[in-house]
Structure formats: C-alpha cells, structure tokens
Amino acid sequence: MPIGRGAAVAFAVCSLLTLTACSDKKDSGSSTSPTSPSPTTPTPGATGYIVADHTSIRLSSIPSDQIERARSTLHIAYGHTSHGSQIVSGMTGLVAFRGSLYSFARGGTVGALDLRDTPFQGASDLGNPDRRAWASATRTYLQANPQINVVLWSWCGQVSDATSGDIDSYLSLMSGLEAEFPAVRFVYMTGHLDGTGLQGNLHQRNEQIRAYCRSGGKALFDFADIETYDPDARYFGDKIPNDACDFDSNGDGKRDRNWATEWQQSHVAGVDWFECSCAHSQPLNANMKAYAAWYLFARLAGWGG
C-alpha cells in the first residue's frame, strides 16, 4: 500500500546525515544557509491535544496549503541525539523524494520551514547529561531566540530505565516551561522501542506520558507508536518489537524478522518509500517519522487534521 505521495515538484537534493552514537549531536539536514528571522514570535494556531502517531503518516492527506502555512508560521527548535535524528533524516530524504514543498532550513531561508536542529547548549537530549539539563538549556535558548514558537526534545534510551518519578519530573519540567513561555508550544515525546514488550517498563512509562498528554491537552510525538505499526497499520506491539523494527514472528521469544525491511522489499523504492539514513533502524522508519512530523507541524500551525 503506497504511502507518502505528494504533489510537489522536486528541485532540492538532500544530503544524508552522518549518524553517530546517542551522546553525539547532529547537524541540520538542510542545505540552506541560516538567516535571522523576525524577532516577534507568532503563537502556533492550534491548542489542545494533538498526537502524531502511526495514524499520521498519510502525507497526501495534508493539504499543500497547510504545509505552506506551517512553513511560514512555525519556528522550531529540536534537541536530540541519534535516535531523534531519525525524524530529521527522514525529512531530509523527503525533500529529494517529494520536492521543495517539504524543505526546511535553520532560519527558514527561501520560504523553507525554520527548523533549528540541535541548537541547544548544555544538553544533548532528554536524558543527557542528566534528566534535567535540557530544561535549563531550553530556557536559555528561548530567552536568546524569542522567535521560536515550537520546541521538541527527544529521548535516546532513557525511558527504558526511567522510574515513574523520573517521568513525573520530565512532565513537570515541561509544564513549567509552558507556563514560563506561553507563546511557545512544547511537544512531548515517547521513548523508542527496546524489545521489552507490553509488560516492560518502557511501555508503562510511555503510557504514563500518553495519559498525561491526553488529559492535559498537550502535543505529543509518539515515537514508539510509529515503530509499533507498519504503513498498512499492521500491529507488532505484542511481538516484542525493538527500535530496529525487528519482531518475534512465532511467539518463541526471539526476534527473527523485520517488518520494515519486509515492507520495503515488497514495495517499490522511489515510489512507495524512499532511501534515507536512519540511525539504529531502517529507512522506512525514518520515512514514517518524517510524514508524522509534517502532520504535527501542520496541526500546530492550525490545520484541523
């Protein structure tokens, strides 16, 4: 079943990101030079609960004018290490696959989406160097860059060993930043799959994050949920899947197949999916996260979905 068909005319060629371990920072996937946008901060148009998950990967369902609206409205700062780079890698490949409609650049030059990739100092992701540094890094960056109106941070593997108290602290720090910067929309995120299944700590902590976002009207990028389904909405959550898209096909407790590579092999590259870099995983995973990211951005800019 084809996914991600857009109507844009391709003119931009993306460069693949060089991906390293979770402790390393990443450069932007765009090729456009930065500029200084207006110092005023337009508040994103959407309020209330928004979730980008496996149901958000139909790129063709997002009207092109809503993509353009997101590009002209949003100024995004995104902190991450290697797992989080999957989103940017996918977005980079999408420009070559579907064209300049999906372009992004630090500073938003030439009408591109203003996406500041790993702009923060003092923290690399939500758990590095510790579970609190990212909040101070965010505060410092927003004070110096008042044009930013969307902030995302991703985890590396730290949700896997987080306690409920650790997640409560994350949620509290996010809530504090929301109160301090009311013109900024903060996007919450779940942790990537780790193969521990539905009974594992990761799933429980991700459910804690999801419940908080649903009840509190937050914006959530559900990283783990996207890794739990293939593009045809086939569910793998009960098959101990991991972040590489490996799963247990016969219930013997061993991951012996990979849903992403199987889907890629049964579909046409360059038509149904596109090649791109994807740290720790398969190109299709990054494809899906790029589509979900643009869904999220369109929703944040006011599209009703």
Residue, then its C-alpha position, 0 to 999 in steps of 0.5 A: m500500500p503506497i504511502g507518502r505521495g505528494a504533489a510537489v515538484a522536486f528541485a532540492v537534493c538532500s544530503l544524508l546525515t552522518l549518524t553517530a552514537c546517542s551522546d553525539k549531536k547532529d547537524s541540520g539536514s538542510s542545505t540552506s544557509p541560516t538567516s535571522p528571522s523576525p524577532t516577534t514570535p507568532t503563537p502556533g494556531a492550534t491548542g489542545y491535544i494533538v498526537a502524531d502517531h502511526t495514524s499520521i503518516r498519510l502525507s497526501s492527506i495534508p493539504s499543500d496549503q497547510i504545509e505552506r502555512a506551517r512553513s511560514t508560521l512555525h519556528i522550531a527548535y529540536g534537541h536530540t541525539s541519534h535516535g531523534s535524528q531519525i525524524v530529521s533524516g527522514m525529512t531530509g530524504l523527503v525533500a529529494f523524494r517529494g520536492s521543495l514543498y517539504s524543505f526546511a532550513r535553520g532560519g527558514t531561508v527561501g520560504a523553507l520551514d525554520l527548523r533549528d536542529t540541535p541548537f541547544q547548549g548544555a544538553s544533548d537530549l532528554g536524558n543527557p547529561d542528566r534528566r534535567a539539563w535540557a530544561s535549563a538549556t531550553r530556557t536559555y535558548l528561548q530567552a536568546n531566540p524569542q522567535i521560536n514558537v515550537v520546541l521538541w526534545s527527544w529521548c535516546g534510551q532513557v525511558s527504558d530505565a526511567t522510574s515513574g518519578d523520573i517521568d513525573s519530573y520530565l512532565s513537570l519540567m515541561s509544564g513549567l516551561e509552558a507556563e514560563f513561555p506561553a507563546v511557545r508550544f512544547v511537544y512531548m515525546t515517547g521513548h523508542l522501542d527496546g524489545t521489552g514488550l507490553q509488560g516492560n517498563l518502557h511501555q508503562r512509562n510511555e503510557q504514563i506520558r500518553a495519559y498525561c498528554r491526553s488529559g492535559g491537552k498537550a502535543l505529543f510525538d509518539f515515537a514508539d507508536i510509529e515503530t509499533y505499526d507498519p504503513d498498512a497499520r499492521y500491529f507488532g506491539d505484542k511481538i516484542p518489537n525493538d527500535a530496529c523494527d525487528f519482531d518475534s514472528n512465532g511467539d518463541g521469544k526471539r526476534d527473527r524478522n523485520w517488518a520494515t525491511e519486509w515492507q520495503q522489499s515488497h514495495v517499490a523504492g522511489v515510489d512507495w518509500f524512499e532511501c534515507s539514513c536512519a540511525h539504529s533502524q531502517p529507512l522506512n522508519a525514518n520515512m514514517k517519522a518524517y510524514a508524522a512530523w509534517y502532520l504535527f507541524a501542520r496541526l500546530a500551525g492550525w490545520g484541523g487534521 
